[in-house]
Amino acid sequence: MGNADTDLSFYDSLPRYSDFADMSVAGNYSPLPDDWWIGTSDVIGSTEAVRNGNYKTVNMVGAAVISAQINTHSGVSFPYIFGGDGASFAVPASWKDRASHALAAVKLWAHEEFEMDLRVGMVPMSEIRSAGFNVKVARFQASEGVDYAMFFGGGLNWAEMQMKAGKHAVPEAPQGATPDLTGLSCRWSHMPSKNGVILSMIVMPQNDVPWTQFTEFVSRVLDRISLLEANGHPFGKEVPGVSWPPIGATLEAHAQRGQGSFGRARRKALFQSFLAWALIKTGLKVGGFDARRYRRMVGENADFRKFEDGLKMTLDCDSATEADLRSLLEQGAKDGIIQFGLHTQSEAMLTCIVPSIMEDNHVHFVDGASGGYTAASQFLKT
């Protein structure tokens, strides 16, 4: 693993902030070391996949990028962020080669399992800074067991644009290479909106707008959202539902089969999900596993809000709140402060990485169930 203690002392030393409003304070972010690398990815044709009803698969591929990195680096903490149809992460120089290999393996897996093409790239921080951008990181403590990295500085967005332009691509994985996607799953049912709308929202600064001016505007957005129950968390106090067979069993089998039989992997996923369903329904505890606590922690650990060179949120809100937010964002765009994208749907969904059901460090990526961030970004582009 290289000199992990030295390489990750930067990230390990960052304070954890439990108030999301602190994520809009520039002074709470620290610049990545000069010798670190940024990994980027996105699903080509994700908009068409949404139209065809395959957004859950798109999310699975995006989360697979993170899952493969977590397993490649043996569970040692590093900064990453989920974007719906892709993901980004940062690693020290000594991790760069194995991070590239894991990215390439996920790209090959996505093509072979789903016929989806995944763009992947690795960009050095030195080049990002030479281009006039930066990547700064903070840690948001979502719960006692999980914290998520937040990013600003424009560098992630620039790195993604470089990747889409065909630069910094990683070498192709050899045929037969498979990523380690242990723990990647999507067993939870979609969560219908309690208030009428699941709103996917992306708010980005317009070119050259100072971070302080942008975050002053974001504070107004967050103030309006704070009036919602649980700050608009789609799962909030309502824990996600389970049904059997789970709608994600087939996707989970694709993730877990490796070089083995798909049928066997699917039967295993169905069996494991049945046990979980039975334990959650009955409330029984088996071997120290408390299914109801686990289910409750899913909601607490879910990443329904984040900073990634801007604000991204998946909210459960009523039509009046949606209208207020839309009006506020339109005025911010007219004033030259922000650009934004919104997409509405009736349900939210989860894609999960669960290293162990016995611990509270499982992570859960929230998105809208009918296009989510991918659809919202299309409005942002136009």
BAMARRO-205896 format. One line per field, with one value per residue (C-alpha): residue in three letters; y, x negated, z negated. Coordinates in pm, 1 decimal, decimal comma. Each point is the difference from the previous one (the first is absolute). Layout:
// BAMARRO-205896
type: [ALA ...]
north: [Y ...]
east: [X ...]
up: [Z ...]
END
This chain:
// BAMARRO-205896
type: [MET GLY ASN ALA ASP THR ASP LEU SER PHE TYR ASP SER LEU PRO ARG TYR SER ASP PHE ALA ASP MET SER VAL ALA GLY ASN TYR SER PRO LEU PRO ASP ASP TRP TRP ILE GLY THR SER ASP VAL ILE GLY SER THR GLU ALA VAL ARG ASN GLY ASN TYR LYS THR VAL ASN MET VAL GLY ALA ALA VAL ILE SER ALA GLN ILE ASN THR HIS SER GLY VAL SER PHE PRO TYR ILE PHE GLY GLY ASP GLY ALA SER PHE ALA VAL PRO ALA SER TRP LYS ASP ARG ALA SER HIS ALA LEU ALA ALA VAL LYS LEU TRP ALA HIS GLU GLU PHE GLU MET ASP LEU ARG VAL GLY MET VAL PRO MET SER GLU ILE ARG SER ALA GLY PHE ASN VAL LYS VAL ALA ARG PHE GLN ALA SER GLU GLY VAL ASP TYR ALA MET PHE PHE GLY GLY GLY LEU ASN TRP ALA GLU MET GLN MET LYS ALA GLY LYS HIS ALA VAL PRO GLU ALA PRO GLN GLY ALA THR PRO ASP LEU THR GLY LEU SER CYS ARG TRP SER HIS MET PRO SER LYS ASN GLY VAL ILE LEU SER MET ILE VAL MET PRO GLN ASN ASP VAL PRO TRP THR GLN PHE THR GLU PHE VAL SER ARG VAL LEU ASP ARG ILE SER LEU LEU GLU ALA ASN GLY HIS PRO PHE GLY LYS GLU VAL PRO GLY VAL SER TRP PRO PRO ILE GLY ALA THR LEU GLU ALA HIS ALA GLN ARG GLY GLN GLY SER PHE GLY ARG ALA ARG ARG LYS ALA LEU PHE GLN SER PHE LEU ALA TRP ALA LEU ILE LYS THR GLY LEU LYS VAL GLY GLY PHE ASP ALA ARG ARG TYR ARG ARG MET VAL GLY GLU ASN ALA ASP PHE ARG LYS PHE GLU ASP GLY LEU LYS MET THR LEU ASP CYS ASP SER ALA THR GLU ALA ASP LEU ARG SER LEU LEU GLU GLN GLY ALA LYS ASP GLY ILE ILE GLN PHE GLY LEU HIS THR GLN SER GLU ALA MET LEU THR CYS ILE VAL PRO SER ILE MET GLU ASP ASN HIS VAL HIS PHE VAL ASP GLY ALA SER GLY GLY TYR THR ALA ALA SER GLN PHE LEU LYS THR]
north: [0,0 226,1 248,3 28,6 166,7 284,5 23,0 26,0 210,7 295,6 -150,6 -166,4 331,2 188,4 90,5 -146,2 249,9 -116,5 316,1 -0,1 382,8 -17,2 -151,4 337,2 165,7 23,3 -2,8 -349,1 -148,4 -101,4 -23,3 -343,9 -58,6 78,8 -361,3 -141,4 -118,4 44,8 -293,9 77,5 -203,0 31,8 -223,2 86,2 24,1 23,5 234,4 -261,9 -264,7 214,3 21,7 -378,5 -49,3 -123,6 264,5 -249,8 -174,1 335,2 64,0 -348,9 61,7 338,7 -150,8 -289,7 250,9 84,1 -360,3 -116,8 273,9 -76,7 -367,3 66,9 218,7 -253,4 224,2 280,0 332,3 235,6 277,6 -95,2 124,7 -160,2 190,0 -225,0 -98,0 -7,0 75,2 185,4 -64,9 110,8 -220,0 54,6 -62,8 -340,2 -123,3 129,5 -322,1 -227,2 266,7 11,4 -379,3 -5,7 272,4 -193,7 -319,5 174,5 138,6 -351,0 -142,1 265,3 -78,4 -378,0 -18,9 281,0 113,5 341,0 205,8 168,6 281,4 -5,8 220,2 86,9 363,3 127,7 283,4 180,7 34,9 110,8 278,6 95,8 52,1 244,4 -228,9 -169,1 -294,7 63,8 -258,0 -6,1 -284,3 3,3 -230,7 -141,1 -231,9 -148,7 -272,2 182,3 321,1 116,0 214,1 336,1 183,0 349,7 198,3 -84,3 -269,0 -301,5 157,0 92,9 -351,3 -149,5 231,3 -110,6 -363,5 64,9 165,9 -325,6 99,1 -186,5 -330,4 -301,3 -305,2 -263,6 -294,4 -340,6 -235,9 -199,9 274,7 40,8 273,2 -91,3 126,2 -170,8 174,4 174,9 -51,3 159,9 -199,2 280,1 91,5 341,1 260,3 179,0 369,7 73,1 361,3 -32,8 60,3 -151,8 292,8 -50,8 331,0 112,2 354,7 111,5 339,8 189,5 59,2 211,1 46,0 7,8 -292,3 239,7 151,6 -344,7 -134,2 306,3 -94,8 -367,1 99,8 147,9 -325,9 -203,6 232,7 -73,1 -372,5 4,9 57,3 -350,6 -300,0 -152,9 266,2 -174,4 -336,2 -244,0 -272,3 223,0 -174,9 -239,0 -286,3 -151,0 -284,0 -353,3 -238,4 -344,2 -74,0 331,6 197,0 22,5 -371,8 -36,8 303,7 -131,1 -334,4 180,3 175,9 -303,2 -287,0 76,9 -282,2 -230,1 -93,8 280,2 -237,1 -105,6 362,3 92,9 -289,1 109,9 360,2 -117,5 -224,2 269,6 260,3 -241,5 -45,9 377,9 51,2 -262,2 146,7 355,3 -109,6 -202,0 213,3 -306,9 28,5 -269,7 -34,7 354,6 144,9 244,4 38,9 287,7 196,9 -64,7 122,3 315,1 66,8 -19,6 323,6 169,9 -96,5 106,0 275,9 203,8 325,1 84,1 263,0 -89,8 332,1 103,3 -120,6 -325,3 -119,4 -259,8 135,4 -114,6 315,0 137,4 191,8 335,4 -57,8 -110,5 321,9 213,9 -167,5 29,6 372,8 54,5 -184,4 181,4 333,1 -115,4 -92,7 332,4 179,0 -179,6 -197,7 -357,3 -247,0 -278,0 -314,2 -153,1 -325,7 -128,3 -357,1 -189,9 -231,4 -5,3 -298,9 -131,4 -172,0 -139,8 -110,0 -222,5 -123,4 -177,8 -23,3 -23,1 355,6 346,2 109,2 -98,2 281,4 71,5 219,1 179,2 104,0 59,6 -319,9 140,6 190,6 174,4 187,6 -111,9 159,2 312,3 41,8 5,1 311,4 144,9 -49,8 172,4]
east: [0,0 -302,7 -68,6 368,4 -54,1 -193,6 209,7 331,6 -107,7 149,4 346,3 -5,3 -81,1 298,3 268,1 348,9 286,8 346,4 187,5 52,6 3,4 -371,0 -60,7 70,2 -287,0 -310,6 -234,2 117,3 -152,9 -363,2 -186,6 -109,3 -377,7 -175,1 -92,1 353,9 210,7 366,6 195,8 304,7 270,7 334,5 239,7 17,4 360,3 144,4 274,7 116,6 -19,1 232,0 248,6 -12,0 68,5 -350,3 -100,6 -40,6 -263,6 -170,1 -15,1 -139,3 -281,7 -77,9 -10,7 -213,5 -280,6 -5,6 48,0 -296,5 -219,9 101,5 -84,4 -319,8 -127,8 104,8 260,3 -242,2 186,0 -48,7 213,2 263,7 337,9 291,5 157,4 280,7 -142,5 -358,2 -228,1 -320,2 -269,6 -345,1 -298,3 -367,2 -268,5 -95,5 356,3 22,8 -83,5 237,0 270,7 -41,2 18,8 321,0 153,0 -86,9 146,6 331,3 8,1 -40,9 257,6 260,6 -39,5 8,6 281,4 228,7 -133,8 -54,5 -303,0 -175,1 -249,5 -279,1 -302,6 -276,8 -113,6 -298,3 62,7 -301,9 174,6 326,4 -179,1 -198,6 334,7 105,3 230,9 -24,1 142,8 71,1 154,1 203,4 163,0 369,8 101,5 333,9 27,4 -217,9 -112,6 -40,5 -146,1 -6,2 -251,1 113,7 -190,0 -37,3 -246,0 121,0 -264,1 232,7 216,5 -307,6 -142,9 328,9 2,8 -353,9 109,3 298,4 -235,6 -195,6 -293,1 -153,7 167,6 -128,1 -136,8 257,7 33,6 -101,3 280,1 115,4 -81,2 275,5 38,7 48,5 352,5 46,1 275,1 164,3 376,0 338,5 255,7 214,7 332,2 44,8 128,5 316,9 14,9 196,8 58,5 64,1 -337,5 -348,0 -206,8 -348,7 -184,7 -341,0 -120,4 -334,8 -175,3 -14,1 -346,2 -228,0 258,4 -188,9 67,3 115,8 265,9 110,9 23,8 193,8 257,4 -17,6 72,2 330,2 81,2 -85,8 207,3 305,7 -71,4 -43,0 376,3 57,8 27,0 -347,3 -142,6 172,6 -172,3 194,5 -41,4 0,6 164,3 162,1 -242,2 -14,4 232,9 -82,0 186,2 -80,4 -127,2 -187,4 2,5 -381,3 -76,8 -100,9 -229,6 -159,0 -65,7 -180,1 -216,6 -84,7 -42,2 -359,7 -102,1 269,0 347,0 255,1 277,5 -184,3 -73,0 365,1 117,6 -245,0 124,3 360,0 -77,1 -190,4 266,9 269,3 -181,2 -33,2 367,8 108,9 -215,6 118,7 363,2 -25,4 -250,8 -198,0 -370,1 -228,0 -368,5 -19,5 162,7 278,1 198,1 211,3 -301,7 -164,3 308,9 9,0 -368,0 61,3 196,9 -254,6 -288,8 167,4 -170,5 302,8 -200,7 -354,7 -241,6 -180,4 -123,4 358,8 305,2 181,3 308,4 273,5 298,9 345,3 210,4 345,9 94,6 -10,0 -360,7 -91,2 148,2 -180,7 -333,0 49,6 78,3 -302,5 -231,0 134,6 -69,9 -351,4 -63,5 138,7 -230,7 -300,3 -82,8 99,4 105,2 231,7 182,3 314,4 180,9 313,8 114,6 219,5 -257,6 -355,3 -233,2 -310,7 -313,2 -206,7 -349,8 7,9 -344,5 160,7 357,5 -142,2 -140,7 149,1 -239,8 221,3 54,6 313,7 15,8 331,5 135,9 332,8 146,5 93,7 -301,5 -120,3 -327,8 -55,2 324,9 -59,9 -343,8 153,2 195,6 -320,4 -174,2 272,9]
up: [0,0 12,2 -276,0 -90,1 -338,5 157,3 314,2 -183,8 -296,9 191,0 26,7 -341,8 -166,5 143,7 -255,4 38,3 10,1 -104,0 103,9 376,2 2,1 -89,5 344,1 159,2 -194,1 219,0 -298,8 -94,8 316,5 43,4 334,0 111,4 -2,3 328,7 74,4 -29,0 292,7 87,0 140,1 212,6 171,2 170,9 192,3 369,4 115,3 -350,1 122,3 248,6 -273,3 -212,2 286,1 29,7 -370,4 -85,3 -251,6 -284,1 213,1 66,8 -375,4 -60,5 247,3 -156,5 -349,4 129,4 64,5 -371,5 -113,5 207,5 -143,5 -359,7 46,5 195,7 -283,0 -267,0 -156,6 -95,3 3,4 294,3 151,4 258,3 119,3 184,7 288,3 127,9 338,0 -123,3 -291,0 -83,5 -259,1 -110,6 -84,1 -89,3 259,6 -141,7 61,3 355,5 187,2 -185,9 10,3 379,3 25,5 -205,2 219,5 315,4 -145,4 -77,7 353,5 143,5 -244,2 90,0 368,6 -37,5 -255,1 119,1 339,1 -155,5 95,6 -289,3 44,0 -257,7 -58,6 -246,5 -15,7 -205,6 -244,4 143,6 335,5 -159,5 -183,6 310,6 175,2 -272,0 -198,4 -335,4 -192,2 -366,1 -230,3 -320,1 -194,5 -88,0 -284,7 115,1 -301,4 -272,8 239,4 332,3 137,2 362,3 185,7 137,2 273,2 138,4 208,1 350,9 47,0 5,9 267,6 206,4 -33,4 119,0 300,9 85,0 -19,8 227,7 246,5 22,2 -219,6 -294,8 86,4 -192,9 187,4 92,6 -236,4 139,0 98,2 -298,3 -252,1 -258,3 -262,5 -364,1 -69,2 -334,2 -195,5 296,7 -11,1 66,8 -200,9 -136,2 156,2 158,6 -245,8 116,1 -82,6 -316,8 105,3 372,2 167,9 -0,7 126,0 145,3 -20,3 124,5 -72,8 141,3 -4,4 325,6 142,7 -220,1 -276,2 -333,4 -232,6 -273,7 227,4 112,6 -355,5 -115,7 258,9 -98,9 -359,7 116,2 176,4 -309,2 -219,9 213,6 -4,8 -379,6 -28,5 136,0 -228,4 -48,9 238,3 289,1 -57,0 224,1 -261,9 -308,2 -293,5 245,1 49,1 350,0 82,0 99,5 224,6 125,4 252,4 4,7 324,3 -9,8 -35,0 363,9 -17,5 -317,6 167,7 283,6 -260,2 -211,6 244,7 104,7 234,0 -142,5 116,4 24,4 -101,7 -313,8 -90,7 45,8 -218,3 -268,8 19,1 -25,6 -296,6 -188,6 70,0 -119,4 -332,1 -38,4 91,2 -255,7 -276,9 65,0 6,7 -320,3 -189,2 -97,0 -82,6 135,7 -83,5 -129,4 312,7 -89,5 322,8 -124,7 -116,9 334,6 182,2 -213,2 65,1 374,9 -19,2 -227,0 229,9 325,9 203,6 116,0 4,8 100,6 130,2 322,7 139,1 -72,1 -190,2 83,3 -186,4 29,8 -192,5 -101,8 16,8 74,4 312,6 -181,8 -109,1 351,2 138,3 -259,3 75,0 375,0 -36,0 -223,9 239,3 305,1 -169,6 -90,9 362,8 119,0 -243,8 151,0 -315,2 81,7 262,6 -101,6 106,5 -148,7 64,9 -167,6 -52,0 -242,3 -165,2 -135,6 8,3 -172,7 124,1 -284,3 -97,3 -306,5 -111,2 -297,2 -128,4 -352,7 2,9 53,4 276,8 294,7 251,3 201,9 308,8 53,1 338,9 164,4 139,9 342,1 126,8 -313,5 27,6 357,7 116,2 -209,0 156,3 347,3 -94,3 -146,0 333,5 196,8]
END
